[in-house]
Amino acid sequence: AEAAAARERSGEARSALLPQVGAVAEYLRATDNGIGNTSYVPAFGINRAPTTGRNVNQLSETFDNYVAGISAFQYLFDFGRTRGRIAERDAQADAENARLGLVELDLAYDVSRAFLDLVAAKQTVRVFESAVAKRTEHLREAQVKANAGLRPDIDAVTADAELARAKLALVAAQNDRQTAKAQLDYAMGLGDGAPEYHVADAPPDAGAPDAIEACVARALKHRPDLAMLVDEARAAGARVDQYRSDYLPRFGAVAGVNARGQESEPAGNYYAGLVVSWPIFDGFATDHEVAEAKLHQDAISHSIDDLRQRISVQVKRAWLDWSAAIDRVAKSEKAVAAAQLQLHLADERYANGLGSIIELTDAERQDTQAAADLIRARVDLSL
């Protein structure tokens, strides 16, 4: 809405290029006391011309007075004030469009982050569900062996404690999933009335970005926040042109027709001509306005330089984070494979009476943690 309003303000500025036409009509019931050749400054409205009048200080007799007219003014030239205002409004409208693009970009990022957090939460729930199932089986195995006198009772107690911890972690993961779902609903603007929908089971393939220099160049070309500042700088430059025009005259054309009368048939008149206005001295207001506009333009230019540097740093940091995320995913996949093998061996050793319950539970925790770390690494890569 703000972008559309800014575009309408641009249209308002352009209206000054077109003829300005107005009409007026009046009826007055008034006295007609002569004022002779008295000099006076006309006030608001259409004034009666000096006349000898029908009466002198007569307040009881009144007459009908009526007047109607139409007039037009056409802008001709003003050394940049009108067109500078148009350029300023156009630049402001472009800045509002860029601000809208920034809002849309932020919204897309928020939705993407919420989506990936929900995907990660769903996968984490599956990891802990699998962990609970494995620990339940190990508890059953430890209880059987303890009852048979093959293993000490401490094995069953340890396995039971490990199962309780896994169930607690599962409850936390399920709560995180519900929280992530609520955050995604909020990010998409669905609120409490969000319908049921299916979310992908895995994050999308992040793909490979270009070289870091190409990414920086693309960001400097397409970032809406930078475009917004550039448009604001254009608007400030156009404002300087507007204020400078006050040093020079303005030219316009006028034309009109009117009719005036009192009691009898009205008398018609028309006029046409050129109007030149020139502010000779305004208390140095124009000097201060020009200086202020230039300083504002300089401030925006400095902001543009600062933002360019920050964008370059942000892109380089994101590119390096992406490179590190690829490495984390590769190492996390190896860690998962190693943890699964370790768990398999610990399970076999415990089943054959060669390993301890501590060795088995440690392998279980490492397997669960490695799977959770891999989920987080893949989500970070997608972001």
C-alpha positions as a printed Julia matrix, in Angstrom:
383×3 Matrix{Float64}:
   0.0     0.0     0.0
   2.84    2.41    0.81
   4.43    1.71   -2.59
   1.12    2.36   -4.34
   0.64    5.57   -2.33
   4.13    6.74   -3.34
   3.27    6.16   -6.99
   0.11    8.24   -6.55
   2.2    11.06   -5.05
   4.25   10.96   -8.24
   1.03   11.5   -10.18
   0.16   14.41   -7.92
   3.46   16.09   -8.83
   2.86   15.52  -12.56
  -0.51   17.24  -12.33
   1.32   20.58  -12.14
   2.3    20.19  -15.82
  -1.35   20.21  -16.88
  -3.73   23.2   -17.04
  -5.24   24.21  -13.73
  -8.86   25.24  -14.35
 -11.26   26.67  -11.79
 -14.72   28.18  -11.76
 -16.54   30.42   -9.31
 -20.08   31.81   -8.98
 -21.48   34.13   -6.34
 -24.75   35.8    -5.47
 -24.85   38.62   -2.93
 -27.68   40.75   -1.62
 -25.92   43.95   -0.63
 -26.11   47.7    -0.27
 -24.65   49.99   -2.97
 -22.95   52.87   -1.24
 -20.32   54.58   -3.34
 -16.67   54.47   -2.33
 -15.43   56.87   -4.97
 -11.8    56.44   -5.89
 -10.79   55.03   -2.54
  -7.66   52.87   -2.73
  -7.69   49.48   -1.01
  -6.01   46.08   -1.13
  -8.36   43.41   -2.45
  -9.16   40.72    0.08
 -10.16   37.11   -0.48
 -12.72   36.52   -3.23
 -13.99   38.64   -6.1
 -14.35   42.26   -5.04
 -16.63   44.96   -6.4
 -14.79   47.62   -8.38
 -14.74   51.16   -6.94
 -17.9    52.98   -7.94
 -19.83   56.08   -7.16
 -22.73   53.84   -6.12
 -26.44   54.57   -6.09
 -26.59   55.75   -2.5
 -24.51   57.39    0.19
 -24.48   55.71    3.59
 -27.79   54.03    2.8
 -28.16   50.81    4.8
 -31.82   50.01    4.25
 -31.88   49.53    0.46
 -30.16   46.42   -0.96
 -29.65   45.08   -4.47
 -28.89   41.79   -6.21
 -25.25   41.24   -7.11
 -24.01   38.24   -9.05
 -20.79   37.16  -10.67
 -19.56   34.0   -12.4
 -16.27   33.18  -14.04
 -13.88   30.51  -15.16
 -10.1    30.8   -15.27
  -7.14   28.64  -16.27
  -3.43   28.63  -15.51
  -0.81   26.72  -17.51
   2.7    26.08  -16.22
   5.34   27.06  -18.76
   8.77   27.01  -17.15
  10.29   27.42  -13.69
  13.94   26.35  -14.05
  13.45   22.92  -12.47
  11.08   23.33   -9.54
   8.11   21.46  -11.01
  10.13   18.84  -12.86
  12.43   18.49   -9.89
   9.43   17.75   -7.7
   8.31   15.12  -10.23
  11.79   13.55  -10.25
  11.83   13.54   -6.45
   8.44   11.83   -6.22
   9.46    9.27   -8.87
  12.62    8.46   -6.93
  10.64    8.2    -3.69
   8.2     5.83   -5.39
  11.12    3.69   -6.59
  12.51    3.71   -3.05
   9.16    2.49   -1.7
   9.13   -0.3    -4.29
  12.64   -1.27   -3.19
  11.5    -1.21    0.44
   8.63   -3.51   -0.54
  11.16   -5.82   -2.2
  13.18   -5.85    1.02
  10.1    -6.78    3.05
   9.29   -9.58    0.61
  12.89  -10.82    0.79
  12.83  -10.82    4.59
   9.48  -12.61    4.55
  10.8   -15.27    2.17
  13.82  -15.82    4.41
  11.66  -16.05    7.56
   9.34  -18.58    5.92
  12.29  -20.59    4.61
  13.96  -20.67    8.02
  10.71  -21.68    9.73
  10.14  -24.39    7.1
  13.64  -25.83    7.51
  13.34  -25.7    11.31
  10.12  -27.73   11.04
  11.77  -30.24    8.7
  14.66  -30.59   11.14
  12.27  -30.96   14.08
  10.36  -33.75   12.3
  13.57  -35.61   11.5
  14.8   -35.16   15.08
  11.58  -36.69   16.39
  12.21  -39.74   14.19
  15.76  -40.0    15.52
  14.59  -40.07   19.13
  11.7   -42.41   18.32
  14.28  -44.8    16.9
  16.45  -44.24   19.97
  13.54  -45.09   22.29
  12.83  -48.26   20.31
  16.48  -49.37   20.46
  16.8   -48.61   24.17
  13.57  -50.5    24.86
  15.01  -53.54   23.14
  18.28  -53.21   25.04
  16.4   -52.89   28.34
  14.47  -56.06   27.57
  17.73  -57.83   26.75
  19.42  -56.61   29.94
  16.43  -57.68   32.08
  16.41  -61.17   30.56
  20.11  -61.63   31.15
  19.89  -60.2    34.69
  17.0   -62.53   35.55
  19.02  -65.44   34.19
  22.03  -64.44   36.26
  24.14  -63.8    33.17
  24.54  -60.07   33.84
  24.4   -57.98   37.03
  21.23  -56.11   37.94
  23.04  -52.82   37.38
  22.79  -53.48   33.61
  19.0   -53.46   33.74
  18.97  -50.34   35.95
  21.4   -48.55   33.61
  19.42  -49.52   30.51
  16.19  -48.36   32.18
  17.74  -44.97   33.06
  19.01  -44.61   29.49
  15.51  -45.38   28.17
  14.0   -42.73   30.47
  16.48  -40.15   29.18
  15.64  -41.07   25.58
  11.9   -40.7    26.28
  12.52  -37.3    27.87
  14.49  -36.22   24.82
  11.65  -37.46   22.6
   9.13  -35.32   24.49
  11.38  -32.27   24.03
  11.76  -33.04   20.31
   7.99  -33.41   19.88
   7.47  -30.07   21.62
  10.08  -28.48   19.33
   8.18  -29.88   16.35
   4.91  -28.3    17.5
   6.7   -25.01   18.17
   8.31  -25.07   14.73
   4.9   -25.76   13.16
   3.4   -22.74   14.97
   6.3   -20.53   13.86
   5.86  -21.61   10.24
   2.11  -20.92   10.44
   2.87  -17.45   11.79
   5.53  -16.78    9.14
   3.04  -17.72    6.4
   0.34  -15.52    7.95
  -1.99  -18.44    8.7
  -2.33  -17.87   12.45
  -4.47  -20.08   14.66
  -6.73  -21.12   11.78
  -3.94  -22.81    9.82
  -5.16  -25.88    7.9
  -3.34  -29.19    7.99
  -0.58  -29.47    5.42
   2.29  -31.8     4.64
   5.89  -30.69    5.05
   8.73  -32.33    3.16
  10.74  -34.92    5.07
  14.11  -33.52    4.01
  15.49  -30.05    3.23
  15.88  -29.22   -0.46
  19.23  -29.5    -2.19
  21.1   -26.27   -1.52
  23.03  -26.41   -4.77
  26.41  -24.81   -5.34
  26.77  -20.99   -5.43
  29.02  -19.12   -7.8
  32.46  -17.86   -6.93
  32.54  -15.44   -4.04
  33.3   -12.44   -6.28
  30.29  -13.21   -8.49
  28.06  -13.51   -5.42
  29.2   -10.13   -4.13
  28.61   -8.51   -7.52
  25.12  -10.02   -7.74
  24.24   -8.82   -4.25
  25.4    -5.26   -5.01
  23.24   -5.3    -8.14
  20.06   -6.83   -6.7
  19.93   -6.0    -2.96
  16.72   -3.96   -2.44
  18.07   -2.12    0.61
  20.93   -0.74   -1.5
  18.55    0.14   -4.33
  16.36    1.95   -1.8
  19.25    4.15   -0.66
  20.25    4.89   -4.26
  16.67    6.0    -5.0
  16.66    8.17   -1.88
  19.89    9.78   -3.1
  18.18   10.53   -6.43
  15.28   12.11   -4.56
  17.68   14.26   -2.54
  19.39   15.42   -5.75
  16.05   16.35   -7.26
  15.24   18.33   -4.11
  18.44   20.34   -4.59
  17.26   21.25   -8.11
  13.91   22.35   -6.73
  15.41   24.71   -4.18
  17.9    26.14   -6.68
  15.03   27.11   -8.98
  13.95   29.71   -6.41
  16.89   31.87   -7.53
  15.19   32.28  -10.94
  11.77   33.42  -12.21
   8.75   31.27  -12.99
   6.65   31.59  -16.12
   3.0    30.73  -16.68
   0.04   31.56  -18.89
  -3.39   32.63  -17.67
  -6.76   33.03  -19.33
 -10.33   33.45  -18.16
 -13.79   34.82  -18.71
 -16.28   36.22  -16.21
 -19.58   38.03  -16.0
 -20.68   40.53  -13.33
 -23.95   42.29  -12.84
 -26.25   44.15  -10.47
 -29.95   43.95  -11.11
 -29.47   44.51  -14.86
 -27.88   42.35  -17.58
 -24.35   41.26  -16.52
 -21.26   42.59  -18.24
 -18.9    39.98  -19.66
 -15.1    40.2   -19.71
 -12.24   37.94  -20.65
  -8.48   38.05  -20.3
  -5.37   36.17  -21.4
  -1.71   36.75  -20.79
   1.62   35.67  -19.31
   2.58   35.69  -15.64
   6.17   36.02  -14.43
   6.99   35.75  -10.74
  10.47   36.1    -9.23
  11.26   35.94   -5.52
  13.86   38.68   -5.19
  14.78   38.24   -1.52
  13.49   35.68    0.96
  15.77   36.24    3.92
  18.37   33.76    2.6
  15.87   30.92    3.01
  16.76   29.51   -0.41
  20.47   29.42    0.48
  19.75   27.42    3.61
  17.35   25.09    1.8
  19.9    24.31   -0.9
  22.65   23.73    1.67
  20.38   21.46    3.73
  19.4    19.42    0.67
  23.06   19.0    -0.34
  24.05   17.85    3.14
  21.17   15.37    3.16
  22.33   14.05   -0.21
  25.9    13.7     1.1
  24.64   11.79    4.16
  22.79    9.34    1.95
  25.89    8.91   -0.23
  27.92    8.0     2.86
  25.2     5.54    3.87
  25.4     3.94    0.42
  29.17    3.48    0.74
  28.75    1.98    4.21
  26.02   -0.39    3.06
  28.1    -1.54    0.08
  30.89   -2.53    2.46
  28.49   -4.3     4.81
  26.89   -6.2     1.92
  30.31   -7.34    0.76
  31.14   -8.58    4.27
  27.75  -10.28    4.65
  28.03  -12.1     1.32
  31.59  -13.24    1.99
  30.64  -14.46    5.45
  27.61  -16.31    4.07
  29.74  -17.85    1.32
  32.32  -19.04    3.86
  29.54  -20.34    6.13
  28.18  -22.27    3.16
  31.61  -23.77    2.47
  31.96  -24.73    6.12
  28.45  -26.22    6.09
  29.38  -28.5     3.19
  32.36  -29.7     5.2
  30.2   -30.2     8.3
  27.68  -32.25    6.33
  30.42  -34.49    4.91
  32.0   -34.99    8.33
  28.6   -35.5     9.97
  27.77  -38.23    7.45
  31.03  -39.97    8.28
  30.32  -39.55   11.99
  26.88  -41.14   11.53
  28.35  -44.08    9.67
  31.03  -44.54   12.34
  28.49  -44.23   15.17
  26.2   -46.79   13.54
  29.09  -49.22   13.15
  30.17  -48.58   16.73
  26.65  -49.23   17.98
  26.41  -52.42   15.93
  29.7   -53.72   17.35
  28.77  -52.71   20.92
  25.41  -54.44   20.51
  27.11  -57.61   19.26
  29.69  -57.52   22.04
  27.01  -57.08   24.7
  24.85  -59.85   23.22
  27.86  -62.21   23.31
  28.81  -61.21   26.83
  31.99  -59.44   25.79
  30.94  -55.82   26.31
  29.48  -53.83   29.19
  26.2   -51.97   29.4
  28.22  -48.73   29.71
  29.87  -49.4    26.36
  26.48  -50.09   24.8
  24.75  -46.98   26.21
  27.69  -44.79   25.2
  27.41  -46.11   21.65
  23.66  -45.44   21.69
  24.15  -41.82   22.79
  26.84  -41.22   20.16
  24.63  -42.71   17.45
  21.69  -40.49   18.44
  23.85  -37.37   18.73
  25.54  -38.0    15.37
  22.15  -38.34   13.65
  20.89  -35.1    15.25
  24.1   -33.27   14.26
  23.69  -34.41   10.66
  20.14  -33.06   10.56
  21.28  -29.65   11.85
  24.22  -29.55    9.43
  21.96  -30.2     6.44
  19.5   -27.51    7.52
  22.34  -24.99    8.02
  23.57  -25.83    4.53
  20.13  -25.14    3.08
  19.95  -21.79    4.85
